[in-house]
Amino acid sequence: MKKIIGVMFAIVMVALVGCSKVPAGHTGVIVNMMGSDKGVALQEATTGYKFLTPNEELFLFPTFNQNFNVGVASFQDRDGMTISAPLGLTIRAKE
């Protein structure tokens, strides 16, 4: 019985060694590093755990919005009323 539990524990540990995580707010790209089919995988790696073989590597890219406040712009309309508006820039990496 102890041998069976030990073998099951070893199998779980080996499976977790090849496991990578794609966190929320990121997308992943799996790259096959060796063999005749080396290169980038056609499908993106979505959020969650990914099981990779020893010849695969996972690259993470952020997909959340990044906001940059530039300042406040003030101007007048044709009636002389002063209008001000905040200026900003939102950047997001395309999936």
N, CA, C and O atoms as a MOPAC input file, in Angstrom:
PM7 MOZYME 1SCF
protein

 N      0.82200 1    -1.19300 1     0.00000 1
 C      0.00000 1     0.00000 1     0.00000 1
 C      0.86900 1     1.26100 1     0.00000 1
 O      0.57100 1     2.22900 1    -0.70100 1
 N      1.94600 1     1.24100 1     0.79300 1
 C      2.82700 1     2.39700 1     0.85700 1
 C      3.53300 1     2.61900 1    -0.47000 1
 O      3.78800 1     3.76100 1    -0.85300 1
 N      3.85700 1     1.52200 1    -1.18600 1
 C      4.50100 1     1.65500 1    -2.48600 1
 C      3.56500 1     2.32400 1    -3.48800 1
 O      4.00300 1     3.16300 1    -4.27600 1
 N      2.30600 1     1.97000 1    -3.46700 1
 C      1.32700 1     2.55100 1    -4.39500 1
 C      1.17900 1     4.04300 1    -4.13700 1
 O      1.13200 1     4.83500 1    -5.07800 1
 N      1.10400 1     4.42800 1    -2.87700 1
 C      0.99900 1     5.85000 1    -2.52900 1
 C      2.26200 1     6.59000 1    -2.94900 1
 O      2.18600 1     7.71100 1    -3.45000 1
 N      3.42300 1     5.97100 1    -2.74900 1
 C      4.68100 1     6.58600 1    -3.15900 1
 C      4.77200 1     6.76900 1    -4.66100 1
 O      5.23800 1     7.80800 1    -5.12800 1
 N      4.33500 1     5.78000 1    -5.42600 1
 C      4.34500 1     5.86400 1    -6.89000 1
 C      3.36800 1     6.93700 1    -7.35900 1
 O      3.69100 1     7.71000 1    -8.26000 1
 N      2.18400 1     6.99500 1    -6.76300 1
 C      1.20500 1     8.01300 1    -7.14700 1
 C      1.73500 1     9.40900 1    -6.83900 1
 O      1.54700 1    10.33200 1    -7.63100 1
 N      2.39700 1     9.56900 1    -5.69100 1
 C      2.98300 1    10.85500 1    -5.32500 1
 C      4.07400 1    11.24300 1    -6.32500 1
 O      4.15600 1    12.40700 1    -6.71600 1
 N      4.89800 1    10.30600 1    -6.73800 1
 C      5.95800 1    10.58300 1    -7.71700 1
 C      5.37300 1    10.99000 1    -9.06200 1
 O      5.90000 1    11.89100 1    -9.71400 1
 N      4.30500 1    10.35000 1    -9.48200 1
 C      3.65800 1    10.69100 1   -10.75500 1
 C      3.08700 1    12.10000 1   -10.70000 1
 O      3.22600 1    12.86000 1   -11.65800 1
 N      2.44900 1    12.45800 1    -9.59800 1
 C      1.89000 1    13.80400 1    -9.44500 1
 C      3.00400 1    14.84600 1    -9.45800 1
 O      2.85300 1    15.89900 1   -10.07800 1
 N      4.10400 1    14.57300 1    -8.79300 1
 C      5.21400 1    15.52300 1    -8.74600 1
 C      5.84000 1    15.70400 1   -10.12600 1
 O      6.18500 1    16.82500 1   -10.49700 1
 N      5.99100 1    14.63500 1   -10.88500 1
 C      6.54500 1    14.73700 1   -12.24500 1
 C      5.60000 1    15.53700 1   -13.13000 1
 O      6.05300 1    16.32900 1   -13.95700 1
 N      4.30100 1    15.34500 1   -12.97200 1
 C      3.32900 1    16.09600 1   -13.77300 1
 C      3.37200 1    17.58400 1   -13.44500 1
 O      3.22200 1    18.41800 1   -14.33800 1
 N      3.57500 1    17.92300 1   -12.18100 1
 C      3.61700 1    19.32600 1   -11.78400 1
 C      4.89800 1    20.01600 1   -12.23000 1
 O      4.90800 1    21.23600 1   -12.39100 1
 N      5.97600 1    19.27000 1   -12.43400 1
 C      7.23200 1    19.86600 1   -12.88500 1
 C      7.06000 1    20.44200 1   -14.28800 1
 O      7.62300 1    21.49600 1   -14.58500 1
 N      6.30200 1    19.78300 1   -15.15100 1
 C      6.08500 1    20.25400 1   -16.51300 1
 C      4.90200 1    21.18200 1   -16.63800 1
 O      4.41700 1    21.41600 1   -17.74500 1
 N      4.42400 1    21.71800 1   -15.52600 1
 C      3.23200 1    22.55700 1   -15.53500 1
 C      3.62600 1    24.03000 1   -15.40600 1
 O      4.40700 1    24.40100 1   -14.53000 1
 N      3.07500 1    24.85700 1   -16.28800 1
 C      3.29000 1    26.30400 1   -16.22400 1
 C      1.95000 1    26.98800 1   -16.06500 1
 O      0.91600 1    26.43300 1   -16.43700 1
 N      1.96400 1    28.19600 1   -15.51100 1
 C      0.72600 1    28.90900 1   -15.23600 1
 C      0.68100 1    30.20500 1   -16.03100 1
 O      1.65200 1    30.96100 1   -16.05800 1
 N     -0.46500 1    30.45800 1   -16.68600 1
 C     -0.72500 1    31.73100 1   -17.34600 1
 C     -1.66900 1    32.50000 1   -16.41400 1
 O     -2.83200 1    32.12100 1   -16.28000 1
 N     -1.19100 1    33.57500 1   -15.76700 1
 C     -2.02700 1    34.29700 1   -14.80800 1
 C     -3.11200 1    35.12700 1   -15.49900 1
 O     -3.05600 1    35.35800 1   -16.70700 1
 N     -4.08500 1    35.56500 1   -14.72700 1
 C     -5.15200 1    36.41700 1   -15.24800 1
 C     -4.56000 1    37.73000 1   -15.74400 1
 O     -3.63200 1    38.26700 1   -15.13800 1
 N     -5.09200 1    38.24000 1   -16.83600 1
 C     -4.59100 1    39.48500 1   -17.39700 1
 C     -3.42800 1    39.28900 1   -18.34700 1
 O     -2.85000 1    40.26300 1   -18.83000 1
 N     -3.07700 1    38.04300 1   -18.62200 1
 C     -1.98800 1    37.72900 1   -19.53300 1
 C     -2.44600 1    36.68300 1   -20.54600 1
 O     -3.42300 1    35.96900 1   -20.31900 1
 N     -1.73900 1    36.60400 1   -21.64400 1
 C     -1.91900 1    35.52000 1   -22.59700 1
 C     -0.54300 1    34.92900 1   -22.84500 1
 O      0.47100 1    35.60600 1   -22.68100 1
 N     -0.51400 1    33.68800 1   -23.23500 1
 C      0.76400 1    33.02300 1   -23.42000 1
 C      0.94900 1    32.53700 1   -24.84400 1
 O     -0.01400 1    32.29500 1   -25.57200 1
 N      2.20100 1    32.40100 1   -25.22000 1
 C      2.57300 1    31.83600 1   -26.50900 1
 C      3.52000 1    30.68500 1   -26.22100 1
 O      4.54100 1    30.85600 1   -25.55400 1
 N      3.17200 1    29.50800 1   -26.73000 1
 C      4.01000 1    28.33300 1   -26.53500 1
 C      4.90700 1    28.18000 1   -27.75500 1
 O      4.43900 1    28.19600 1   -28.89400 1
 N      6.20900 1    28.03100 1   -27.49800 1
 C      7.18200 1    27.88800 1   -28.57500 1
 C      7.84000 1    26.52600 1   -28.45200 1
 O      8.38700 1    26.17600 1   -27.40600 1
 N      7.78100 1    25.76000 1   -29.54100 1
 C      8.44700 1    24.47300 1   -29.60400 1
 C      9.89000 1    24.72800 1   -30.00600 1
 O     10.14100 1    25.26600 1   -31.08400 1
 N     10.84500 1    24.35400 1   -29.16000 1
 C     12.24500 1    24.71500 1   -29.35800 1
 C     13.04500 1    23.70500 1   -30.17800 1
 O     14.12200 1    24.04600 1   -30.66500 1
 N     12.55800 1    22.47600 1   -30.34800 1
 C     13.33600 1    21.44200 1   -31.04000 1
 C     12.45900 1    20.66400 1   -32.00600 1
 O     11.23200 1    20.73900 1   -31.94900 1
 N     13.09600 1    19.92400 1   -32.88600 1
 C     12.39600 1    19.02500 1   -33.78500 1
 C     12.05000 1    19.67700 1   -35.10700 1
 O     12.37100 1    20.83800 1   -35.35900 1
 N     11.38300 1    18.89200 1   -35.94900 1
 C     11.04200 1    19.39300 1   -37.28300 1
 C      9.88000 1    20.38600 1   -37.24900 1
 O      9.71400 1    21.17300 1   -38.18000 1
 N      9.07800 1    20.35600 1   -36.18600 1
 C      7.94300 1    21.28800 1   -36.07200 1
 C      8.23400 1    22.42400 1   -35.09300 1
 O      7.31800 1    22.92400 1   -34.44000 1
 N      9.50300 1    22.83800 1   -34.98500 1
 C      9.83900 1    23.91500 1   -34.04600 1
 C      9.27400 1    25.24100 1   -34.51800 1
 O      9.10200 1    25.48000 1   -35.71300 1
 N      8.99100 1    26.09100 1   -33.55000 1
 C      8.41900 1    27.39700 1   -33.83800 1
 C      7.24500 1    27.69100 1   -32.92100 1
 O      7.01000 1    26.98500 1   -31.94000 1
 N      6.51600 1    28.73900 1   -33.25500 1
 C      5.41100 1    29.21000 1   -32.43200 1
 C      4.16000 1    28.37000 1   -32.69600 1
 O      3.84700 1    28.05600 1   -33.84400 1
 N      3.45300 1    28.01300 1   -31.63200 1
 C      2.19000 1    27.29000 1   -31.76200 1
 C      1.13600 1    28.20200 1   -32.38700 1
 O      1.17000 1    29.41800 1   -32.19600 1
 N      0.21300 1    27.62000 1   -33.12500 1
 C     -0.80300 1    28.41500 1   -33.81400 1
 C     -1.85900 1    28.96700 1   -32.86900 1
 O     -2.47100 1    29.99200 1   -33.16500 1
 N     -2.08400 1    28.30600 1   -31.73500 1
 C     -3.09700 1    28.75600 1   -30.78600 1
 C     -2.44400 1    29.42300 1   -29.59200 1
 O     -1.38200 1    28.99800 1   -29.13600 1
 N     -3.08300 1    30.47300 1   -29.08600 1
 C     -2.56500 1    31.14100 1   -27.89000 1
 C     -2.88900 1    30.31900 1   -26.65700 1
 O     -3.84100 1    29.53800 1   -26.65200 1
 N     -2.10400 1    30.49600 1   -25.62800 1
 C     -2.32600 1    29.82000 1   -24.35100 1
 C     -3.12600 1    30.76200 1   -23.45700 1
 O     -2.63100 1    31.81700 1   -23.06000 1
 N     -4.34900 1    30.38400 1   -23.14600 1
 C     -5.21700 1    31.22900 1   -22.33500 1
 C     -4.91100 1    31.03700 1   -20.85300 1
 O     -4.04000 1    30.24300 1   -20.49600 1
 N     -5.61100 1    31.74600 1   -20.00500 1
 C     -5.39200 1    31.71800 1   -18.55500 1
 C     -5.58400 1    30.31200 1   -18.00400 1
 O     -6.53500 1    29.61300 1   -18.35300 1
 N     -4.66600 1    29.91800 1   -17.14000 1
 C     -4.75900 1    28.61400 1   -16.48900 1
 C     -3.42900 1    27.88200 1   -16.52200 1
 O     -2.40300 1    28.44000 1   -16.91100 1
 N     -3.46400 1    26.61500 1   -16.10400 1
 C     -2.26200 1    25.79100 1   -16.08000 1
 C     -2.06800 1    25.13500 1   -17.43500 1
 O     -3.03000 1    24.68200 1   -18.05700 1
 N     -0.82900 1    25.08500 1   -17.89100 1
 C     -0.47200 1    24.46500 1   -19.16300 1
 C      0.60200 1    23.42000 1   -18.90200 1
 O      1.58500 1    23.69000 1   -18.21100 1
 N      0.41400 1    22.24300 1   -19.44900 1
 C      1.40000 1    21.18300 1   -19.32900 1
 C      2.30800 1    21.24200 1   -20.54500 1
 O      1.85700 1    21.09000 1   -21.68000 1
 N      3.59800 1    21.46500 1   -20.29400 1
 C      4.56800 1    21.62200 1   -21.36600 1
 C      5.53400 1    20.44800 1   -21.37000 1
 O      5.89100 1    19.90800 1   -20.32200 1
 N      5.94600 1    20.06700 1   -22.56800 1
 C      6.98600 1    19.05500 1   -22.68300 1
 C      8.33800 1    19.73100 1   -22.47100 1
 O      8.41200 1    20.95900 1   -22.50000 1
 N      9.40300 1    18.97000 1   -22.26000 1
 C     10.71100 1    19.60500 1   -22.01800 1
 C     11.22100 1    20.46800 1   -23.17300 1
 O     12.07400 1    21.32900 1   -22.95800 1
 N     10.72200 1    20.25900 1   -24.38500 1
 C     11.19300 1    21.06600 1   -25.51100 1
 C     10.28400 1    22.25900 1   -25.80900 1
 O     10.45800 1    22.90700 1   -26.84100 1
 N      9.33200 1    22.56200 1   -24.94700 1
 C      8.44100 1    23.70300 1   -25.13300 1
 C      8.74000 1    24.78500 1   -24.10100 1
 O      9.15400 1    24.49700 1   -22.97800 1
 N      8.52300 1    26.03300 1   -24.50400 1
 C      8.73300 1    27.16200 1   -23.60500 1
 C      7.51800 1    28.08100 1   -23.70100 1
 O      6.94000 1    28.24800 1   -24.77500 1
 N      7.13700 1    28.67400 1   -22.57400 1
 C      5.96200 1    29.54200 1   -22.50500 1
 C      6.40600 1    30.98900 1   -22.30900 1
 O      7.16600 1    31.29700 1   -21.39000 1
 N      5.92400 1    31.87100 1   -23.18300 1
 C      6.19700 1    33.30200 1   -23.06500 1
 C      4.89400 1    34.01400 1   -22.72400 1
 O      3.86300 1    33.73800 1   -23.33800 1
 N      4.92600 1    34.93000 1   -21.75000 1
 C      3.73300 1    35.63300 1   -21.28500 1
 C      3.71900 1    37.06900 1   -21.78300 1
 O      4.75700 1    37.72900 1   -21.83300 1
 N      2.52400 1    37.55100 1   -22.15400 1
 C      2.32400 1    38.91900 1   -22.60100 1
 C      1.12300 1    39.50200 1   -21.86600 1
 O      0.09100 1    38.83800 1   -21.76600 1
 N      1.22900 1    40.74200 1   -21.34300 1
 C      0.09700 1    41.34500 1   -20.63000 1
 C     -1.00300 1    41.75000 1   -21.61400 1
 O     -0.72300 1    42.23100 1   -22.71200 1
 N     -2.25200 1    41.54900 1   -21.20600 1
 C     -3.39000 1    41.94600 1   -22.04300 1
 C     -4.29100 1    42.94800 1   -21.33000 1
 O     -5.35100 1    43.30000 1   -21.84700 1
 N     -3.88400 1    43.40900 1   -20.15500 1
 C     -4.69600 1    44.38200 1   -19.43900 1
 C     -4.38400 1    45.78100 1   -19.96200 1
 O     -3.33400 1    46.00900 1   -20.56300 1
 N     -5.29600 1    46.70400 1   -19.73200 1
 C     -5.11200 1    48.08600 1   -20.18700 1
 C     -4.10800 1    48.80400 1   -19.29100 1
 O     -4.09100 1    48.61600 1   -18.07400 1
 N     -3.27700 1    49.62600 1   -19.91500 1
 C     -2.34200 1    50.47700 1   -19.18700 1
 C     -2.71900 1    51.91700 1   -19.49300 1
 O     -2.71000 1    52.33400 1   -20.65100 1
 N     -3.04900 1    52.67400 1   -18.45800 1
 C     -3.50200 1    54.05400 1   -18.63000 1
 C     -2.39500 1    55.02900 1   -18.25800 1
 O     -1.71000 1    54.85800 1   -17.25000 1
 N     -2.23000 1    56.05700 1   -19.09000 1
 C     -1.26700 1    57.12200 1   -18.83800 1
 C     -2.00000 1    58.45500 1   -18.91000 1
 O     -2.59800 1    58.77600 1   -19.93700 1
 N     -1.96100 1    59.24000 1   -17.82800 1
 C     -2.56900 1    60.56300 1   -17.81600 1
 C     -1.55500 1    61.57500 1   -18.33200 1
 O     -0.45300 1    61.69200 1   -17.79600 1
 N     -1.93500 1    62.30300 1   -19.37300 1
 C     -1.03300 1    63.26700 1   -19.98600 1
 C     -1.16500 1    64.62400 1   -19.31200 1
 O     -0.15800 1    65.28100 1   -19.05100 1
 N     -2.37700 1    65.05100 1   -19.02800 1
 C     -2.59900 1    66.34800 1   -18.39500 1
 C     -4.00600 1    66.82800 1   -18.67700 1
 O     -4.88600 1    66.04500 1   -19.03200 1
 N     -4.20900 1    68.13400 1   -18.51200 1
 C     -5.51500 1    68.74100 1   -18.74100 1
 C     -5.38200 1    69.78300 1   -19.84400 1
 O     -4.48000 1    70.62000 1   -19.82200 1
 N     -6.28700 1    69.71800 1   -20.79800 1
 C     -6.30000 1    70.69800 1   -21.89000 1
 C     -7.44100 1    71.67700 1   -21.63800 1
 O     -8.57200 1    71.26100 1   -21.38800 1
 N     -7.15400 1    72.96200 1   -21.70200 1
 C     -8.18000 1    74.00200 1   -21.53600 1
 C     -8.26800 1    74.81200 1   -22.82100 1
 O     -7.25300 1    75.18000 1   -23.41200 1
 N     -9.48700 1    75.07900 1   -23.24000 1
 C     -9.71300 1    75.87400 1   -24.44500 1
 C    -11.05900 1    76.57300 1   -24.32200 1
 O    -11.82600 1    76.29300 1   -23.40100 1
 N    -11.34700 1    77.48200 1   -25.24700 1
 C    -12.60400 1    78.22600 1   -25.22800 1
 C    -13.39200 1    77.92300 1   -26.49200 1
 O    -12.83600 1    77.71700 1   -27.57100 1
 N    -14.70900 1    77.90300 1   -26.31700 1
 C    -15.54100 1    77.76900 1   -27.50700 1
 C    -15.77900 1    79.15600 1   -28.11900 1
 O    -15.21600 1    80.14000 1   -27.64000 1
 N    -16.59400 1    79.24500 1   -29.15400 1
 C    -16.75000 1    80.52000 1   -29.85500 1
 C    -17.50200 1    81.56000 1   -29.03100 1
 O    -17.44100 1    82.74800 1   -29.34700 1
 N    -18.21100 1    81.14200 1   -27.98100 1
 C    -18.90500 1    82.08100 1   -27.11000 1
 C    -18.02700 1    82.55300 1   -25.94900 1
 O    -18.47000 1    83.37200 1   -25.14300 1
 N    -16.80700 1    82.05900 1   -25.85100 1
 C    -15.89300 1    82.47200 1   -24.79400 1
 C    -15.96700 1    81.61600 1   -23.54200 1
 O    -15.32500 1    81.93700 1   -22.54200 1
 N    -16.73600 1    80.53200 1   -23.57500 1
 C    -16.85000 1    79.65000 1   -22.41500 1
 C    -15.60900 1    78.75000 1   -22.34700 1
 O    -15.24500 1    78.10500 1   -23.33100 1
 N    -14.97300 1    78.71600 1   -21.18600 1
 C    -13.76700 1    77.90800 1   -21.01200 1
 C    -14.15400 1    76.45100 1   -20.76500 1
 O    -14.98300 1    76.14000 1   -19.91000 1
 N    -13.54000 1    75.59300 1   -21.52200 1
 C    -13.78600 1    74.15300 1   -21.40000 1
 C    -12.44800 1    73.48900 1   -21.10800 1
 O    -11.44000 1    73.80500 1   -21.73900 1
 N    -12.44300 1    72.57700 1   -20.16100 1
 C    -11.22900 1    71.81200 1   -19.88300 1
 C    -11.56500 1    70.32700 1   -19.91100 1
 O    -12.65400 1    69.90800 1   -19.51800 1
 N    -10.61100 1    69.55200 1   -20.38200 1
 C    -10.80900 1    68.10900 1   -20.49300 1
 C     -9.50400 1    67.40000 1   -20.15200 1
 O     -8.42700 1    67.83700 1   -20.56100 1
 N     -9.60400 1    66.30900 1   -19.40500 1
 C     -8.38700 1    65.54100 1   -19.11400 1
 C     -7.94900 1    64.76100 1   -20.35800 1
 O     -8.78000 1    64.22800 1   -21.09300 1
 N     -6.65100 1    64.70600 1   -20.57900 1
 C     -6.10400 1    63.94200 1   -21.69900 1
 C     -5.38000 1    62.71900 1   -21.16100 1
 O     -4.64600 1    62.79300 1   -20.17600 1
 N     -5.59800 1    61.61200 1   -21.81500 1
 C     -4.94100 1    60.37500 1   -21.40100 1
 C     -4.75900 1    59.45300 1   -22.57100 1
 O     -5.28500 1    59.68200 1   -23.66000 1
 N     -4.00400 1    58.40600 1   -22.32900 1
 C     -3.69700 1    57.42200 1   -23.34300 1
 C     -3.87600 1    56.05200 1   -22.73000 1
 O     -3.36100 1    55.78700 1   -21.64400 1
 N     -4.60300 1    55.17200 1   -23.41500 1
 C     -4.79700 1    53.81400 1   -22.95600 1
 C     -4.12500 1    52.87800 1   -23.95100 1
 O     -4.38000 1    52.94200 1   -25.15300 1
 N     -3.25000 1    51.99500 1   -23.42600 1
 C     -2.51200 1    51.07300 1   -24.27100 1
 C     -2.87400 1    49.64000 1   -23.87100 1
 O     -2.93800 1    49.30100 1   -22.68900 1
 N     -3.10600 1    48.81800 1   -24.88300 1
 C     -3.40800 1    47.39700 1   -24.63000 1
 C     -2.72100 1    46.56400 1   -25.68700 1
 O     -2.80000 1    46.87300 1   -26.87600 1
 N     -2.05300 1    45.51500 1   -25.26600 1
 C     -1.43800 1    44.59300 1   -26.21300 1
 C     -2.52100 1    43.77100 1   -26.86600 1
 O     -3.35400 1    43.18700 1   -26.17300 1
 N     -2.53100 1    43.71300 1   -28.15900 1
 C     -3.55200 1    42.98300 1   -28.91800 1
 C     -3.28200 1    41.49300 1   -28.80500 1
 O     -2.13700 1    41.04900 1   -28.90100 1
 N     -4.35300 1    40.71800 1   -28.59900 1
 C     -4.23100 1    39.26100 1   -28.48200 1
 C     -4.09300 1    38.63400 1   -29.83800 1
 O     -3.97900 1    37.41300 1   -29.94500 1

